[in-house]
Amino acid sequence: MKKDLKKDYETFVIRKSISPLRRLVHFILFAALWIYVAFVLVVNFAFLFGFYSDDFVSFYLLLNLNYDLYIKLLIAIAGLIIITAIYSTFRLVYLRRLNKDVK
């Protein structure tokens, strides 16, 4: 006997409501992280395009950035993208094979 899949999908996801204070804390945290990322990118691109000033040199040294590590970082990011794509493809094929009736 086959279970009724539509009934299972109605209660499959349990969502927890988040309080407004917690939502505000998450927003502030993510905004601060993205501001930091933008700051690091501005400093890096300033050095790549030859905008040298005392402030940029100080920030570059403060962040302990290394120009030689850019290639290693790009290789690591590309590797993670490839691994994620391969894993998600296999997982999607497995789940579709498991639930042939569900589309």
SESE-227111 format. One record per residue: residue number from 1; residue in one letter; x, y, z of N, C-alpha, C, O, CB in turn. Coordinates in nm, 4 decimals. Each point is the difference from the previous one (the first is absolute). Glycine has a CB too. Layout:
REM residues N
ATOM/NUM/A/X/Y/Z/X/Y/Z/X/Y/Z/X/Y/Z/X/Y/Z
...
//
This chain:
REM residues 103
ATOM/1/M/0.0825/-0.1175/0.0000/-0.0825/0.1175/0.0000/0.0875/0.1246/0.0000/0.1014/0.0075/0.0694/-0.2830/-0.1327/0.0504
ATOM/2/K/0.1396/0.2217/-0.1990/0.0750/0.1240/-0.0123/-0.0632/0.1082/0.0858/-0.1222/0.0139/0.0055/0.1924/-0.0773/-0.2377
ATOM/3/K/0.0161/0.1407/0.2998/-0.0503/0.1088/0.0834/-0.0513/0.1139/-0.0872/0.0399/0.0157/-0.1154/0.1212/-0.0789/0.2980
ATOM/4/D/-0.2494/0.1410/-0.1247/-0.0489/0.1182/-0.0695/0.1051/0.1105/0.0147/0.0138/0.0596/0.1068/-0.2584/-0.1243/-0.0651
ATOM/5/L/0.3195/0.0916/-0.1517/0.1102/0.0945/0.0065/-0.0470/0.1433/0.0166/0.0692/0.0800/0.0630/0.0620/-0.2347/-0.2028
ATOM/6/K/-0.2464/0.1892/0.0854/-0.0479/0.1372/0.0117/-0.0269/0.0365/0.1451/0.0254/0.1130/0.0417/-0.1247/-0.1300/-0.2699
ATOM/7/K/0.0491/-0.0762/0.3036/-0.0275/0.0263/0.1415/0.1314/0.0193/0.0768/0.0068/0.0827/0.0910/-0.2207/-0.2180/-0.1057
ATOM/8/D/0.3178/0.0596/-0.0215/0.1287/0.0144/0.0668/0.0627/0.1355/-0.0290/0.0649/0.0574/0.0875/-0.0333/-0.3040/-0.1013
ATOM/9/Y/-0.0493/0.2985/-0.1061/0.0631/0.1260/-0.0366/-0.0645/0.1192/0.0691/0.0626/0.1055/0.0111/-0.0035/-0.2060/-0.2294
ATOM/10/E/-0.1811/0.0864/0.2642/-0.0640/0.1093/0.0715/0.0658/0.0245/0.1351/0.0055/0.1139/0.0463/-0.2192/-0.1673/-0.1628
ATOM/11/T/0.2631/-0.0512/0.1798/0.0620/0.0129/0.1321/0.1495/-0.0289/-0.0058/0.0626/-0.0223/0.1036/-0.2796/-0.0429/0.0020
ATOM/12/F/0.2742/0.0654/-0.2241/0.1402/-0.0377/-0.0150/0.0946/0.1056/0.0557/0.1004/-0.0339/0.0627/-0.1634/-0.0965/-0.2643
ATOM/13/V/0.0323/0.2575/0.1798/0.0872/0.1080/0.0441/-0.0600/0.0654/0.1231/-0.1152/0.0434/-0.0005/0.1967/-0.0049/-0.2351
ATOM/14/I/-0.0017/-0.0321/0.3403/-0.0423/0.0663/0.1226/0.0745/0.1318/0.0066/0.1228/0.0019/0.0075/-0.1700/-0.2223/0.1133
ATOM/15/R/-0.0253/0.3294/-0.1234/0.0616/0.1323/0.0014/-0.0172/0.0621/0.1381/-0.1089/0.0009/0.0575/0.0646/0.0283/-0.3049
ATOM/16/K/0.1554/0.0223/0.2981/-0.0017/0.0652/0.1304/-0.0040/0.1505/-0.0229/0.0809/0.0535/-0.0758/0.0473/-0.2451/0.1853
ATOM/17/S/-0.2202/0.2588/-0.0456/-0.0080/0.1446/-0.0173/0.1129/0.0672/0.0789/0.0361/-0.0435/0.1094/-0.2877/0.0298/-0.1427
ATOM/18/I/0.3057/0.1201/-0.0250/0.1117/0.0707/0.0600/-0.0519/0.1315/0.0563/-0.0794/0.0691/-0.0638/0.2456/-0.1767/-0.0959
ATOM/19/S/-0.1210/0.1411/0.2787/-0.0433/0.1247/0.0628/0.0608/0.1190/-0.0734/0.1057/-0.0133/-0.0618/-0.1271/-0.1030/0.2849
ATOM/20/P/-0.0434/0.2316/-0.2173/0.0542/0.1194/-0.0668/0.1381/0.0400/0.0518/0.0832/0.0476/-0.0771/-0.3167/0.0288/0.0427
ATOM/21/L/0.2585/-0.0951/0.1630/0.1312/0.0343/0.0553/0.1087/-0.0889/-0.0589/0.1075/0.0480/-0.0359/-0.2173/0.0285/0.2479
ATOM/22/R/0.0820/-0.2049/-0.2218/0.0976/-0.0923/-0.0577/0.0221/0.0292/-0.1483/0.1121/-0.0096/-0.0500/-0.1802/-0.1646/0.2172
ATOM/23/R/-0.0395/0.2098/-0.2366/0.0109/0.0364/-0.1413/0.0877/0.1245/-0.0173/0.0790/0.0079/-0.0941/-0.3068/-0.1079/0.0510
ATOM/24/L/0.2138/0.1969/0.1341/0.0813/0.1212/-0.0026/0.1469/-0.0331/0.0260/0.0885/0.0541/-0.0661/-0.2865/0.0803/0.1439
ATOM/25/V/0.2239/-0.2231/0.0182/0.1376/-0.0407/0.0300/0.0619/-0.0692/-0.1213/0.1160/0.0255/-0.0324/-0.1741/-0.0502/0.2771
ATOM/26/H/-0.0160/-0.0609/-0.3113/0.0492/-0.0676/-0.1204/0.0303/0.1011/-0.1092/0.1028/-0.0092/-0.0669/-0.2354/-0.1950/0.1259
ATOM/27/F/0.0424/0.3019/-0.0773/0.0209/0.1014/-0.1022/0.1269/0.0810/0.0284/0.0797/0.0244/-0.0906/-0.3283/-0.0125/0.0538
ATOM/28/I/0.2669/0.0292/0.1607/0.1187/0.0783/0.0364/0.1270/-0.0819/-0.0180/0.1001/0.0516/-0.0497/-0.2374/0.0796/0.2127
ATOM/29/L/0.1346/-0.2568/-0.1238/0.1169/-0.0866/-0.0147/0.0367/-0.0189/-0.1463/0.1164/0.0151/-0.0371/-0.1788/-0.1316/0.2486
ATOM/30/F/-0.0358/0.0834/-0.2950/0.0286/-0.0213/-0.1418/0.0411/0.1291/-0.0695/0.0855/-0.0022/-0.0886/-0.2479/-0.1864/0.0886
ATOM/31/A/0.1029/0.3009/0.0388/0.0402/0.1284/-0.0577/0.1448/0.0311/0.0365/0.0763/0.0459/-0.0850/-0.3143/0.0364/0.0970
ATOM/32/A/0.2768/-0.1067/0.1126/0.1381/0.0257/0.0421/0.0973/-0.0899/-0.0758/0.1071/0.0450/-0.0406/-0.1894/0.0231/0.2682
ATOM/33/L/0.0459/-0.1938/-0.2467/0.0875/-0.0907/-0.0733/0.0156/0.0435/-0.1454/0.1107/-0.0039/-0.0539/-0.1805/-0.1821/0.2057
ATOM/34/W/-0.0396/0.2275/-0.2161/0.0087/0.0434/-0.1399/0.0764/0.1314/-0.0127/0.0699/0.0212/-0.0991/-0.2865/-0.1375/0.0519
ATOM/35/I/0.2042/0.2049/0.1461/0.0790/0.1236/-0.0022/0.1484/-0.0329/0.0107/0.0821/0.0618/-0.0677/-0.2731/0.0658/0.1720
ATOM/36/Y/0.2258/-0.2239/-0.0203/0.1400/-0.0413/0.0123/0.0515/-0.0596/-0.1318/0.1113/0.0302/-0.0429/-0.1470/-0.0729/0.2893
ATOM/37/V/-0.0449/-0.0409/-0.3091/0.0404/-0.0594/-0.1280/0.0196/0.1084/-0.1048/0.0977/-0.0033/-0.0749/-0.2221/-0.2074/0.1314
ATOM/38/A/0.0332/0.3063/-0.0628/0.0138/0.1096/-0.0953/0.1258/0.0812/0.0282/0.0684/0.0430/-0.0928/-0.3175/-0.0337/0.0689
ATOM/39/F/0.2795/0.0115/0.1505/0.1210/0.0739/0.0381/0.1255/-0.0728/-0.0474/0.0905/0.0624/-0.0554/-0.2110/0.0303/0.2555
ATOM/40/V/0.1265/-0.2221/-0.1790/0.1159/-0.0781/-0.0436/0.0121/0.0038/-0.1522/0.1104/0.0128/-0.0529/-0.1333/-0.1627/0.2545
ATOM/41/L/-0.0895/0.1390/-0.2723/0.0044/0.0057/-0.1460/0.0470/0.1359/-0.0506/0.0769/0.0069/-0.0959/-0.2607/-0.1743/0.0890
ATOM/42/V/0.1387/0.2748/0.0699/0.0431/0.1339/-0.0418/0.1496/0.0157/0.0194/0.0684/0.0533/-0.0874/-0.2934/0.0399/0.1467
ATOM/43/V/0.2769/-0.1390/0.0541/0.1443/0.0096/0.0253/0.0777/-0.0834/-0.1018/0.1021/0.0451/-0.0519/-0.1464/-0.0082/0.2977
ATOM/44/N/-0.0036/-0.1582/-0.2747/0.0691/-0.0857/-0.0972/-0.0008/0.0606/-0.1394/0.1034/0.0041/-0.0667/-0.1669/-0.2027/0.2022
ATOM/45/F/-0.0523/0.2456/-0.1798/-0.0067/0.0575/-0.1335/0.0782/0.1304/-0.0092/0.0530/0.0337/-0.1059/-0.2756/-0.1409/0.0756
ATOM/46/A/0.2297/0.1800/0.1401/0.0817/0.1213/-0.0006/0.1462/-0.0349/-0.0267/0.0678/0.0697/-0.0755/-0.2276/0.0409/0.2363
ATOM/47/F/0.2081/-0.2171/-0.0998/0.1383/-0.0411/-0.0236/0.0176/-0.0575/-0.1402/0.1020/0.0245/-0.0645/-0.0762/-0.0699/0.3091
ATOM/48/L/-0.1240/-0.0304/-0.2923/0.0125/-0.0583/-0.1332/0.0040/0.1072/-0.1089/0.0700/-0.0159/-0.1000/-0.1891/-0.1873/0.1831
ATOM/49/F/0.0441/0.3123/-0.0642/-0.0047/0.1061/-0.1003/0.0985/0.1123/0.0264/0.0001/0.1004/-0.0713/-0.2365/-0.1564/0.0375
ATOM/50/G/0.3200/0.0405/0.1352/0.1079/0.0938/0.0240/-0.0364/0.1256/0.0753/0.0702/0.1005/-0.0119/0.0235/-0.1883/-0.1895
ATOM/51/F/-0.2004/0.0862/0.2783/-0.0345/0.1144/0.0843/0.0675/-0.0174/0.1353/-0.0550/-0.0634/0.0901/-0.1673/0.0948/-0.2092
ATOM/52/Y/0.3396/0.0243/0.1326/0.0743/-0.0139/0.1241/-0.0137/0.1270/0.0830/0.0188/0.1105/-0.0509/0.1430/-0.2682/-0.0603
ATOM/53/S/-0.1935/0.1421/0.2348/0.0010/0.1109/0.0942/0.0382/-0.0574/0.1356/0.0031/-0.1217/0.0185/-0.1805/0.2530/-0.1489
ATOM/54/D/0.2057/-0.0445/0.2228/0.0385/-0.0469/0.1333/-0.1127/-0.0791/0.0663/0.0253/-0.0993/0.0682/0.1269/0.2969/-0.0462
ATOM/55/D/-0.2759/-0.1536/-0.0421/-0.1140/-0.0704/0.0588/-0.0148/-0.1407/-0.0578/-0.0195/-0.0966/0.0737/-0.0945/0.3170/-0.0387
ATOM/56/F/0.1236/-0.2309/-0.1679/-0.0141/-0.1324/-0.0619/0.1140/-0.0930/0.0406/-0.0221/-0.1192/0.0215/-0.0967/0.2250/-0.2147
ATOM/57/V/0.2393/-0.0530/0.2038/0.1132/-0.0828/0.0433/-0.0219/-0.0469/0.1429/0.0270/-0.1157/0.0323/0.1282/0.2407/-0.1863
ATOM/58/S/-0.2040/-0.0359/0.2400/-0.0264/-0.0377/0.1392/-0.1071/-0.1079/0.0082/0.0148/-0.0971/0.0742/0.0496/0.3276/-0.0009
ATOM/59/F/-0.1733/-0.2135/-0.1501/-0.1066/-0.1007/0.0007/0.0491/-0.1325/-0.0578/-0.0357/-0.1070/0.0493/-0.1350/0.2897/-0.0710
ATOM/60/Y/0.2524/-0.1747/-0.0826/0.0529/-0.1214/-0.0622/0.0852/-0.0779/0.0995/-0.0104/-0.1224/0.0089/0.0078/0.2351/-0.2338
ATOM/61/L/0.0861/-0.0422/0.2991/0.0837/-0.0659/0.1003/-0.0835/-0.0457/0.1192/0.0264/-0.1058/0.0573/0.1688/0.2456/-0.1297
ATOM/62/L/-0.2944/-0.0619/0.1095/-0.0865/-0.0366/0.1122/-0.0771/-0.1283/-0.0298/-0.0148/-0.0859/0.0869/-0.0059/0.3283/-0.0255
ATOM/63/L/-0.0281/-0.2549/-0.1842/-0.0757/-0.1191/-0.0389/0.0899/-0.1182/-0.0326/-0.0483/-0.1115/-0.0194/-0.1290/0.2608/-0.0670
ATOM/64/N/0.3088/-0.1253/0.0803/0.0986/-0.1050/-0.0263/-0.0316/-0.0711/-0.1322/-0.0006/-0.1229/-0.0071/0.0352/0.0919/0.2560
ATOM/65/L/-0.0606/0.1097/-0.3522/-0.0322/-0.0545/-0.1311/0.1280/-0.0385/-0.0730/0.1054/0.0603/0.0204/-0.3146/0.0795/-0.0303
ATOM/66/N/0.1983/-0.2393/-0.0739/0.1158/-0.0485/-0.0739/-0.0413/-0.0166/-0.1453/-0.0934/-0.0739/-0.0310/0.1887/-0.0439/0.2357
ATOM/67/Y/-0.0257/0.1864/-0.2929/-0.0342/-0.0041/-0.1420/0.0181/-0.1395/-0.0583/-0.0732/-0.0374/-0.0917/0.1399/0.2767/0.0727
ATOM/68/D/0.0284/-0.3174/0.0694/0.0247/-0.1344/-0.0525/-0.1108/-0.0987/0.0354/-0.0140/-0.1034/-0.0653/0.2566/0.1505/0.0819
ATOM/69/L/-0.3205/-0.0163/0.0856/-0.1059/-0.0919/0.0409/-0.1275/0.0122/-0.0832/-0.0909/-0.0818/0.0141/0.1855/0.0925/0.2130
ATOM/70/Y/-0.1023/0.0918/-0.3146/-0.1199/0.0165/-0.0811/-0.0252/-0.1211/-0.0896/-0.1138/-0.0453/-0.0123/0.1503/0.2920/0.0172
ATOM/71/I/0.0680/-0.2989/-0.0670/-0.0163/-0.1161/-0.0884/-0.0456/-0.1215/0.0799/-0.0880/-0.0742/-0.0437/0.2658/0.1644/-0.1103
ATOM/72/K/-0.1180/-0.1104/0.2708/-0.0410/-0.1133/0.0837/-0.1448/0.0143/0.0446/-0.0741/-0.0982/0.0041/0.3103/0.0717/0.0738
ATOM/73/L/-0.2762/0.1480/-0.0448/-0.1377/0.0235/0.0400/-0.0963/-0.0260/-0.1152/-0.1047/-0.0615/0.0202/0.1845/0.2298/0.1461
ATOM/74/L/-0.0465/-0.1230/-0.2854/-0.0858/-0.0250/-0.1158/-0.0098/-0.1482/-0.0328/-0.1070/-0.0478/-0.0379/0.1687/0.2718/-0.0500
ATOM/75/I/0.0483/-0.2973/0.1019/-0.0024/-0.1449/-0.0232/-0.0883/-0.0685/0.1043/-0.0757/-0.0913/-0.0330/0.3076/0.1011/-0.0674
ATOM/76/A/-0.2223/0.0337/0.2256/-0.0829/-0.0586/0.1052/-0.1482/0.0275/-0.0248/-0.0834/-0.0888/0.0178/0.2729/0.1160/0.1440
ATOM/77/I/-0.2221/0.0945/-0.2024/-0.1399/0.0340/-0.0285/-0.0516/-0.0809/-0.1179/-0.1116/-0.0517/0.0047/0.1485/0.2831/0.0845
ATOM/78/A/0.0434/-0.2431/-0.1953/-0.0409/-0.0798/-0.1163/-0.0187/-0.1468/0.0387/-0.0942/-0.0651/-0.0453/0.2173/0.2241/-0.1066
ATOM/79/G/-0.0340/-0.2100/0.2348/-0.0128/-0.1386/0.0460/-0.1277/-0.0222/0.0803/-0.0684/-0.1008/-0.0180/0.3169/0.0846/0.0220
ATOM/80/L/-0.2805/0.1104/0.0845/-0.1241/-0.0128/0.0764/-0.1235/0.0074/-0.0891/-0.0981/-0.0708/0.0231/0.2144/0.1715/0.1723
ATOM/81/I/-0.1114/-0.0162/-0.2957/-0.1135/0.0086/-0.0923/-0.0174/-0.1308/-0.0758/-0.1124/-0.0471/-0.0174/0.1489/0.2942/-0.0055
ATOM/82/I/0.0721/-0.3051/-0.0217/-0.0068/-0.1268/-0.0740/-0.0487/-0.1126/0.0902/-0.0856/-0.0788/-0.0403/0.2719/0.1557/-0.1091
ATOM/83/I/-0.1332/-0.0853/0.2701/-0.0419/-0.1046/0.0940/-0.1479/0.0147/0.0340/-0.0725/-0.0994/0.0057/0.3054/0.0900/0.0891
ATOM/84/T/-0.2781/0.1324/-0.0722/-0.1412/0.0242/0.0316/-0.0897/-0.0381/-0.1174/-0.1062/-0.0589/0.0199/0.1738/0.2444/0.1349
ATOM/85/A/-0.0262/-0.1527/-0.2754/-0.0798/-0.0349/-0.1173/-0.0095/-0.1513/-0.0180/-0.1072/-0.0524/-0.0303/0.1761/0.2675/-0.0770
ATOM/86/I/0.0422/-0.2848/0.1257/-0.0006/-0.1463/-0.0142/-0.0876/-0.0643/0.1070/-0.0819/-0.0868/-0.0303/0.3130/0.0951/-0.0681
ATOM/87/Y/-0.2140/0.0343/0.2236/-0.0784/-0.0574/0.1088/-0.1491/0.0263/-0.0192/-0.0819/-0.0905/0.0156/0.2774/0.1206/0.1376
ATOM/88/S/-0.2307/0.0949/-0.1873/-0.1418/0.0306/-0.0143/-0.0625/-0.0719/-0.1187/-0.1185/-0.0334/0.0035/0.1614/0.2545/0.1006
ATOM/89/T/0.0353/-0.2457/-0.2098/-0.0521/-0.0761/-0.1133/-0.0301/-0.1436/0.0410/-0.1074/-0.0522/-0.0301/0.2372/0.1979/-0.1276
ATOM/90/F/-0.0354/-0.2095/0.2263/-0.0242/-0.1367/0.0456/-0.1153/-0.0072/0.0984/-0.0801/-0.0934/-0.0043/0.3205/0.0436/-0.0305
ATOM/91/R/-0.2492/0.1479/0.1234/-0.1075/-0.0001/0.0996/-0.1356/0.0198/-0.0671/-0.0974/-0.0653/0.0375/0.2567/0.1555/0.1349
ATOM/92/L/-0.1668/-0.0018/-0.2705/-0.1247/0.0241/-0.0700/-0.0437/-0.1237/-0.0782/-0.1182/-0.0345/-0.0007/0.1760/0.2777/-0.0145
ATOM/93/V/0.0362/-0.3094/-0.0500/-0.0327/-0.1228/-0.0728/-0.0496/-0.1070/0.0961/-0.0960/-0.0710/-0.0299/0.2679/0.1268/-0.1444
ATOM/94/Y/-0.1069/-0.0675/0.2893/-0.0410/-0.0994/0.0996/-0.1406/0.0293/0.0511/-0.0824/-0.0909/0.0100/0.3223/0.0586/0.0563
ATOM/95/L/-0.2680/0.1582/-0.0339/-0.1322/0.0340/0.0525/-0.1086/-0.0160/-0.1049/-0.1120/-0.0391/0.0330/0.2201/0.1972/0.1246
ATOM/96/R/-0.0778/-0.1289/-0.2822/-0.1000/-0.0197/-0.1056/-0.0260/-0.1485/-0.0236/-0.1131/-0.0397/-0.0278/0.1850/0.2551/-0.0793
ATOM/97/R/0.0316/-0.2969/0.1180/-0.0182/-0.1427/-0.0153/-0.0796/-0.0566/0.1167/-0.0792/-0.0926/-0.0173/0.2936/0.0793/-0.1108
ATOM/98/L/-0.1935/0.0688/0.2459/-0.0703/-0.0454/0.1200/-0.1484/0.0339/-0.0077/-0.0835/-0.0809/0.0405/0.2939/0.1099/0.0925
ATOM/99/N/-0.2441/0.0873/-0.1834/-0.1382/0.0460/-0.0093/-0.0364/0.0227/-0.1459/-0.0076/0.1142/-0.0454/0.0231/-0.0076/0.2734
ATOM/100/K/-0.0374/-0.2125/-0.2998/-0.0322/0.0115/-0.1414/-0.1359/0.0656/-0.0230/-0.0202/0.0664/-0.1017/0.1588/-0.2686/0.0601
ATOM/101/D/-0.2316/0.1842/0.1347/-0.1338/0.0540/-0.0187/-0.0074/0.1493/0.0304/-0.0910/0.0677/-0.0477/0.0005/-0.2916/0.1042
ATOM/102/V/0.1815/0.2748/0.0195/-0.0039/0.1404/0.0406/0.0802/0.0814/-0.0999/0.1135/-0.0351/-0.0323/-0.1382/-0.0273/0.2769
ATOM/103/K/-0.0337/0.1713/-0.2940/0.0708/0.0840/-0.0973/0.0100/0.1406/0.0491/0.0563/0.0855/-0.0684/-0.1354/-0.2284/-0.1158
//
